[in-house]
Amino acid sequence: MTFDTKMSAYVPLSVKMSPSALVGIKSVFREQFFSRKVLKRLTELYRRGYPVTAGQAAAAAVEVGSGVTAAGFSGPLDHYGGLIRAGSLRDDERQRAVLQKLDELHKTLRGYTNRPASILSRFFSKPKPPKGCYIYGDVGTGKTMVMDMFYSHVETERKKRVHFHGFMLDVHKRIHRLKQSMPKRKAGKMAKSYDPIAPVAEEISEEACLLCFDEFQVTDIADAMILKQLFENLFLNGVVVVATSNRPPEDLYKNGLQRVNFVPFIAVLQKYCQTLRLDSGIDYRKRNRPSAGKLYFLSGEADAEATLDKMFDELAFKQNDITRPRVLNVHNRKVRLNKACGTIADCTFEELCDRPLGASDYLEISRLFDTVFIRHIPLLTLNKKTQARRLITLVDALYDHKVRVVILAERPLEDIFVHDADHSHDESHVLMDDLGLKRDEARSLSIFSGEEEKFAFQRTVSRLTEMQTEDYWLDGDRSLKTSGK
């Protein structure tokens, strides 16, 4: 077998690769990519009985990251072209246009640093940092993919790629730490409150000259009120920002509480980042892709619970552990999960979303488990918008860490969240009264209207659709990644 980059696949999806073909593809990848990790990944896939296609072969190459870069791709645009030639991606003119800009930024960042070259240079004006990129568009159009492609080629160790939720959690932890470290001030005219935001921005600037944010969204008033000062300081310290979002900058924190105090941040963002729209009109996550099998079950289906029990037992059998409750320690809080075995967690919606859990809890779950069962997801009306918000945050964390999911829900995926349900007696009335807001006026605010949840849930549906594909399920197998090191 010889390697032809114009072929769309080596083997049809329904045909498993023979041992002789595997030997052939090994020689091909030795010649083309020089990566032992790629070969090991493909060998593992074959031995576990999975079909191996050109797409999976290229995906295995992308997965090892540095191996692909070493093979001679000059940057993200060249990398994109290589994946198209290999048949792993289809050419999308809008993705290519965004990658053209990212490729230019990649070249500009060669040799860039926001650190002073010498003590003397501190006394002179700093070099002007290149303008970053804010990429927005509908769900599933490839925003994260193009940003990650760019990130993998930036030639500096002082770079960070984080989910925006996780970044803001870290910022608040730093603020708390700095406040706690300050000596107690006496009350009186000379007392002055300590503002830790600029020092936090300086700390972050010393750690990275490039920050890449996935899912830049603002729903929390505590985040909204500090973003302008935080990012203004980051930009002044020479940090370059690349971000993806489903919203254009002017729609961030739309209809949020005290939004008037947030609006100046938008101008700061637009000053330091060029805005790029990536809207191809296609949700690539929803394309017909090989399924990993049935992973989404309805409560009304016969033996659905028993099927999930059997799936859990089969996965747990491969773990070097017993099935037992697990207690997670998250910022000195105890979070109990009733049923887990090794890297498999069997949870209910009530456990994960009815309790007051947040992004930090879900990030810890994503770190510890590679497969999570979520049982008994109910119909999410506006009366349950708090729980819906938690589910959105949970799925974002699981998706970002390639955690696999098995779901048992009351309704089909597209119908879980109902926006126009009756909410004349919901709990938000209490909050409206506490804030002194008239109900007609308050309903336009996103915290009460459910608009933010409705918008974000489109992303959740898109992501959960991709999470049921064979490629995602294989990528989430951490035992393969461990054995491939």
N, C-alpha and C positions, 0 to 999 in steps of 0.2 A: 504494500500500500504506500502510495506517495502522497505528500501533503499538497493540496491545491487550495489556496486561500479563497478562490472563487466558488468553491463548493459550499453549499448551504449546510451539509451534514455529512459525516462519515457513514453513519448508520441510521436507518429509520428508527423513530421513537419506539416502535413496537418490537424491534429486534435487539436481542442482547448480543454484546460483542463476544466473539469467540476468542479462545486463548491465543490463537495465531494472530488474530487482528490486534489483540492487545500488545503483542510483541512488536507488531508493525507500528502502532501508534507510539510505543515507547521510543523507537528509533527516530520517529518523526520529531517528537518533542525534545529529544536530546539535541537534535540538529537545530531546531527552531528556537527553543526557549532556554536551553541549558539549565533546567531547574529540576533538581531531584524531588523537591516538594510537590511539583505538579505531577510527576510520575507516580509518586506514592499515593497522591489523592486519587488519581485515575485507577490505579491498581486496587485500592480499597473499594472504590465504587463497584468495580467489576466483581471482586471477590464476594461482595455482599449481595450480588445478584441483580444489581441495578443496570438498566440499559445505559450505554455511554454514547452521547451524541457530540457533534461538533460544538454545540452550544455549551454543553457541560465541560468539554475539554477546554474551551476558551475561558469558561467561568473558573475552572480550576486554576488556570494560569493567572487570571485576574486576582484570584483569592490570595495568592502568595505575594502579590503586590510588587515587591522589589525585584522579583524574578522577571516580571514583564518589563519594568523600567530598564533593567540591565540588558534586556534583549535588543534595545536600540530605539525605543519610542522616544522621540525628541521632546514630547510634551503632551498635554491632554488632547489636543486636536489630532495629532498623529495617532495617539492611542485609540481614539474614537474611530478613526479611519481603519485601523487594524482590526478592531472588533467587527466592523461592518464587512470588511473583506473576508473575515473568518465565518461570517454568517451568524454571529451571535447577536447582532443588533441590526435593525433596519435603519436606513439613513433617514433622518428627520431634519428638515431644513431649519426648523426653529431651535432644535438642540444644537445643531452645528453653528448657528449664528451666536448662541450664548457661549459655546465652547471657543469660538473665535476670540471673543472678548476675554475669556478666562485664559486662553493661550497667550494673549498679549500681556495680561497681568503676570502670568507665570514667568515670562521672559523678563519683565520689568523687575520682578522680585529677586532675580539672580544676584547674589551678593548683597542684598538689602539687609540692613539691621537697624533697629531703633536704639541700639546701645551706642554711647559715645565711643569713638575710636581711641581717644586718649583723654587724660585729665584736662589738657588745654582745650580740647574740642567742646567741653562743657560750657566754655565761655563764649562760644560762637553760635550762631543760629543753626538749628538742626536742619538736616536735609529734609526736603518736603516728601512725605511718604506718598506712595502711589495710591490712587483712588481705588477703593474696594468695589465689591459688586453685591447688589441686593437682587436676588433672582426670585421672581414670584410667578405664580400661575396655578392652574387647576391641579387637582390631585392626580398623581400617577403619570405626569408628563415627563418625568426624568430629571427633575430639579436636583434631587439628592445624588443621583448617579453622576451628573456632570460636575457637581461640586466635589464629590469624592475623587473623581478622575483628576481634577485639577489639584486637589490636596495631595494626592499620591506622587505628584511630579514636582511639587515645590521643594527646592533643594535647601532646606534649612531644618535643623532639629528643633528650633524654637517656634514650633507651630502647634496649635491645638485644634482638634475637630470635636465638637461637643453638641449634644442636644441642648437647645436653649433652656429648657426646664432645668437640666442638670447644672448648667452654667449659673443660672440665677440662684439656685440652691446654694452653690458654692460661694457666691457673692454674699448672700445673707449670713452664711456661717462665718466668713471672714469679717464682716461688719460686727457680728456679735463678739467674735474673739477680740477684735481691737477695742471695742467698747469695754469689755471685761478687763482688759489689760491696763486701762487708764486708771490713775489714782482717783479716789473719791474726791469730789469737789464740794467745798462748803457752800451752803446757800448764802446768797447775798448779792450785792451789786456787782462784785468782781467775778462771780461765777459765770462761766461760759460753757455752753454745751459743746461737746466734742463732735466734729463731723468726720466720720471715718471713710467717706466715699472716695475722696481723692487719694488717700493712702492705699485703699484697696485697689483702685485703678492702677496705681504705681506698682504695687505688688504683681498684679497680673501682667503689666507691661514688661516687667523684668523677666517674666517666665515665657512670654511669647511675643513675637512681632507679627504673627498672623493668627487670627481667630476665625475659624469656620463654624458657623452655626446652622444646624439643621432645625427646621420647624420654628422659625422666628415668629413667635406669637405672644401677645400681651393680653392676659385675662385677669391678672392679679393686681389690685390697686397698689399693693406694697412694691411690686416691681415697677409699675407705671410711674410712680412718683420719684424714683431714683434714676431712671434710665438716662435722662438728659445729662445730668451731672456725671454719671458713671461713664457714658460713652464719649462725652466731650473730653474728659480726662484721658481716656484710652486713646482717642484720636490725636490729642495734643502730645501724647507720649509716643506717637509714631506707630501705633498698632494699626494694621490693615485688617479690615473685616470683609468676609464673604459670607453671605447668609442666604438661606432659602426660606420661602414663606408661601402660604396660599393667598395672602392678601397683599395688595400694593401698599406702599408705605403710608399713604394718606388714610387708609382704612384700618390701620393698626389701632387696637383698643377702641374700636368703633362703638359708640354709645356707652362707653365705660363711665363709671363713677368718677367725678372730678376730671373729666377728660381735658378740660381747658388747661389744666396744669401739665398734661402730657403732650399736648400738641407741639410745643417748641422742640421736643425731641425729634419729631419728623423732619424738621428743617435741618437739624444736625446730621441726621442719617443721610439725607439727600445731598448734603454738602460733601460728605466724605465717601459716599458710595454711589456709583452709577446704577440706575435702576434698569434691570433687564427683565423683559417679560418672556416667559416660556409657556406658551399655550398652543399645543399642537391639535387640541380638540380630541386627543386620544388618551384614555386611561390605560397605559400599558400594563398595569397590574391586572386588569380585567380581560386581557386578551386570552384566547384559548391556549392555555399552557398545560402540560401534563400535570395531572392531579396527583397528590401524594396519597390519595384514597379518601374515604369519607372522614372528615374531621369536624364537620358542623352538623349537629343533630337537633331535632325538634323534640320538645317534651312529649308531644302527642304521638310520636312514633313508637311502635311496639318494641319493647325490650331495649329502648334507648339507654336507660340507666345501666342495664346489665352489659350492654356493649361497651360502654365507657369503663365499667368495672374491669372487664376482660382486657381492654386496651391498657389500662393502668397496670394490671397484674403482669402482662407480657413485658411492658417496659421496665417495671420494677424488678422483674426476675433477672435482668441483666445488670442490676446495680449491686455494688458491694455494700449493701446496707439493708436494714429492715424497715418495714412500713411503720411509721411512728409520727407523733406530732413534732413540729419543729418550732422553736422560738428564735426569732430573729432579733438582733440587737441593732436598732436604728437610732443613732444620736441619743443613746442612753434610754431609749424606750424599748419595751418588749412587744414584739408583734408575733402573735401565735398563729401558726397554720396547723390545722387539725390533722392533716394527712399528707405525708411526704415520704419519699424513699430516694435517697441519693440526690440526683439532680432532677427528679420528677416530683412535682407538687400537684396534688388533687384538691382543688379549692372550690368553694361556692361563690356565687356573686355576692352573697351576703357577707362572707368573710372579707372579700377584696374591695367591695364598693359601698356597702352599707355602713361600714365602720369609718371613722374619720382618718383615713389614710391619705397619703399624698405622694408626690413625685419621688421623694427620698425613699419611701417604703417600697415603691414599685421598682426603683432602680436597684435596691438591694435584692429583691426577688429575682430580677433579671440577671443579677450577678451570680446568684447561687444556683438557679435552676435553668436547665435548657429546654424543659417541657413543662407547660402549665395547663392543667385541666380547669376550665371555668364552667361550673354547672349552674343551672337554674337562672339564667339571665332573663329577667321579666320584660314585659313591654315597658319601655321607658317614656313616660308622659312628662309633661312639664312639672307635675308633682314630684317627679324623680330626677329633676335636672341636675341636682347635686351629685347623685349617683352616676348619672350619664357623664358628667364632667370627669368623675373619677375613672370611669371606664375608658374614656378617651385618653386620659393621661396614662392609664395602665397599658393600653394597646400601643401607645407611642413608645413607652419604655421597652416593652417586650419586642416590638418590631426593630427598634434601634439596636438591640442586643441579639437579634436573630433567635429569639426564644420561640419555640414551637408551641402552638396552642391546639387544644381539643375543646370544643364548645358544645354545651347543651343549653338551648334557648327556647323561649316560649314562641317566638316568631322567626320567620326567615330573616336573614341578615339585613336585607334592604328595608325591612319593616320594623326593626327593633325600636327606633326612635320615632315617636309620633309628636309632631310639633303643635298640632291644632287641637289637642285634647282639652277638655274642660279643666280649668284650674281656678275656678272661682273661690275655692276654699283652701288654696295651697298655703304652705308655710311662709311664703314670701310676704304675705300681708303683715306678718309680725315685724319683719325687717323694715318694710315700708314705713310702718308706724314708728319704729324706733328711730328711723332716720328723718322723720317728720316730712315724708314725701306724700303728695297726693297720688292716689292710685292711678288715675288716668295719665298723669305725667310720668310716674315711675315705670309704667309698662313699656315705655320706649327705651329704657335703659337695658343694656344687654344682660345685666345680672338678673333681671326679672323676666325679660321677653323670651329667653331661650334661643335667640338668634345666633349667639356665639356657639352654643352647643350644636344647633342644627348645621351651621357652617362647618364646624370641626368634625362632625360625625361623618361627613362625606369622606374625609380623610381616613377615618376609622374603618368605614366599610371597604374602601379601596385597599387599605393595608391588610385587613382580615381576609380579603379575597386572595391577595398574593400569598398570605401565610398558609393557604391551603394547597399551594403548588408543590410539586415534587422538588424543584430546585431549592425552594425556601426550606423545605423539610430537611434536605440533605445538608444545606449550608448550616442549619442549626444543630447538627450533630457534633457536639463538642468532643466526643470520644475520637472522632476522625481527626479533628484539628490537633488534639493532644498527641495522637499517634503520628501525625505528620510533621511534628516539630523536629 
